[in-house]
């Protein structure tokens, strides 16, 4: 399998070209969408999708439209998260957030445009593929839509907003619900969609479902820790923004030392899930280790 950077470079080359052309009088929306889409980032979700596709024995060119679509969706969620009505952040990926450049109204529309463009990219691919290859693409698209929808990422965002200033009513169960949906759902969808596109069987799906759940939680715990211990340069936004907004995080519930323990536990559980797979899982093993180390 390829390295993380090899997958990432392939995604970077395709992303801008996937943004639909717009009519002249709406050209600002195209600029606003591209601004956030090309502002950097790890490209974790599309990379995982391509790697999962190859793990299952598939062709990453088949998965590329869906990989770009999931990065569109992830970026739209960040644009909307940063809005004054949500987290009201001024920095994202080390640059001014979309609404700081284009205004809140245009940023809202840019997020809408990225989300709808994701659907457009996937539907165009499905409608143009041979009939015998359609089912796996439909399953991949369904997985992505569900993972980003009201029973996935959006569910986590709803609970996240309502948990602000929760005080004594905050619970470990609520915290886990938020992060299994707000963060892990789209990570799980990335891997699951890649497996569908690669033609994976049920055993591989089962093992990677456990891996992606544990990895998603570990990823969010690392983010929570970095919000306390990192620098603006490292995380691309002001340090301490979660605490300032009274967010429910692993650090606020468990404390820093216990959060670090839980990060290690979930990272190890993700790696353990790979033991059930008869194949080259080194990429995913190294990914779990890398994501844990970024908070140290």
N, C-alpha and C positions, 0 to 999 in steps of 0.2 A: 504494500500500500504506500501511498505518497505521504509526504510530511504535511503538517498543518499549513505551513507557508506555501507549499506547492498548490494545495487546494485553494487557499485564500487568494493567491494570485490569479488563478483561473476565474474565480468569482468576480474579482475586481475588474477584470477585463470585460466581463459580460454585463455587469450591472447597469452602467449608464445607457447602453444600447437598448436595454429592455424597457426603459421609461418611454411610454407612448408619446408620439408627437402630438402637439396641441395646435389649435387654431390661433391665428395671429393675435387676436384680441385677448386671448387667455394665456399668453406666453409667460406671464409672471408666475403662474402656477408651476410651469415646467422648471423654471429657474429655482423656485422655492423647494420643489421636490428634490431636485438634483443637489441643492445645497446641503440638505441633511443626509441624503443618501451617500454622497461622496465625501462626507466630513471625517471619514476614518472609522475606526471601530475594529473589533476583533474578527467579525464575520463568523462568529462561532456557530450559529445555527445553520447557515448554508454549508459550511465546511463539514459539519457533522452529517448533514444529509448526503453529501457526496461520498464521504467515507463509509457511511452505512450502506449506500448503494453498492460500492465496490466490495465491501465485506460480504454482501449477499451474492457477489459474482456478476453484478450488473455493469452497465456502461454509464459513466458519469455524465456523458452528453445528453442522455435521456433525462437525467435528474436535474440538469442545469436550470431549465425554466422554473422548476419548483423551488430550487435553491434560491434563485433570485427573488421569487415571489415571497418566500418566507423572510428574506432580508427586507423587502418592501414593508411587510407587515410589522416586523420588529422595529424598523425605523419610524413607521407611522405611530407606533405606540410610544416611542420616545418623544416625538414631536408633540403629541398630545399630553404626555406626562409633564412636559416642561411648561405648559401653558399657565398663565396666571390663575386660571380657575382650578388647576390641579396642583402641581408642586411648585410652580412659579420659580423655575430655575433660569439663571441667566447664562450658564455655561453647560455645554454638552460636548463630550469628546474634545475638550480643550478649546472649543470655539464658541462664539455667541450662539445661543439657541435660536431656533428658526424665528420665533416671534420677536426676538430682539432685532432681527434684520428686516423681516417682512411684515411685522405687525401680527397681532393675535388672530385677526380674521383670516389673513392669508395663510398663516401657519395651520390653522384649523383645516382649511381647505387643502393644504399640502398633505396633511395626514390623511384626509379623506381620499385624496387623489392617489396616494401610495397604496392604501388599502384596496381601492377599486382596481388599480392597475395590477395588483397581485392576482385578483380574480381573472382579469382580462388575459394576463400572461398564461395562466393555467388552462383556462377554457380554450384559448387559441391553440395550445398544444394538444389538448384532448381532441378538439374538433378536426385536427389535421393528421391524427395518427391512424394507422391501420386498425381495423375493427378488433383483431385478436390481441392488440396491445392496449386497448382502451380501458379494460377493467383495472389494471394496476395503476394507471394514471388517475382514474376516477377515485380509487381508494386513497391515493396519495393526496389528492386535492381535498377530499372529504376530511382526512386526518388533519390537514393544515387548517382548514376552516373551523373545525371543531376545537382544535387546540387554541385558536386565537379568539374564540367566540365567548358567548355568555355562560357557557359551562366550562370554560378554560381560562385563558388569560384575563378576559374582562371580568369574570367572576372574582378572580384574585384582586383585581384593581378596585372593584366595588368594596370588597371586604377591607382592603387596605385603607381606603378613604374613610370608611365608617369606623375603623379601629383607631384613627387618630384621636388622641386625648381620651383613649378608652380607660386609662387609669387602672383601677382595681378590677374592672370587668374584663381586662385583657386576659387571655388564656393561652396556654401552650397549643391547645387544639386549634384555636383561631389562627395563631401564628403559622402553624404548619399548613392550614388550609390556604392562607394567603400565598405562601411561597410555592406550594405544590401547584397552584393555579397561575399566579401572576408571573412566575419565572419558569418553573419546571414544565408546565403544560406545553409551551412552545418548543422547549428543548426536546421533550418527548416526541412531539409532533415531527420535529426535524428528522430524528432518527427513524421513527416509524415510517414516515413517508419515503425515506431513502430505502428502507428495507422492502417496502412494497414495489418500488420502482426497480429494485435489483432482483426481485423474484424470490425473496426469502421465504423459508418455510416456517411453520408455527413454533418450533423449538427455538429458532434464532430470534423470532419476534418476542417470545416469552423472556429470554435471557436479557435481551437488549431493553425491554420495557423496564425491568428491574434496574438495570444499569442507568438508564436515563432518568428514572425517578430519583435515584440516589444522587446522581450527578447534578441534577437540577437543584436539589436542596443544598448540596455542597457549594454550588456556584453562588447561591443567594447568601449563604452564611458568610462566604468569603467577601462578598460585596458589603455585607453589614459590618464586618470587621474593618474593611478598608475605609469605610465611611468615618470610622473613629481613629484609625491608626495611620491611614495613608496621607498622601499629599494631593493637592489639586492637580499637579502634573501627572500623577499616577492614575487618578480616577477620572480626570477630565471634567470635574465639576467641583464646587466648593466642598471641602471636608466638613463633616458635622451637619450636613443638610438634613439627614434623617432625624437626628436629635432635635434640631431646630423646629422641624415640622411635627414633632411628637409622634413619629412613626413607630409602629410596633415591629421590632427587629429582634433577631436572635441575641444581640448584645443587650438590648433594653430588657429582655425577659430573663436571660440566663447570666449576663455579665460576660466580660471579655474572655476570661480564662475558660469558662465552660463552653462558650461559643466556639473557641478554638478546638476544644475536645470534640464537639459535635461535628465540626468541619472534618476532622480527621476520621471520625467514625463513618460518616456518610461517604467520604472519599474511598475508604477501605471497602465498604459494602458495595460500592459501584464496581471496584476492581474485582471483588470476589464474584460478582455476577458473571464476569467474563470467563470464569473457570468452566462454566457450563457450555461454552462455545467451542466447537471443533473447527478452528480456523485461526487466521492471523489477526489477533485482537490487539497487537502491540500499539497501534495508533490510539485506540481508546484507553488503553492502560496508561500510556504516557500523558494523554489529555487529562485524565483524572488527577494524576500527580502534578501536572503543570498548574491546573486550576487551584489546587490546594496551596501550592507554594507561592502563588501570587499575593497572598495575604500576609506573608511572613516578612 
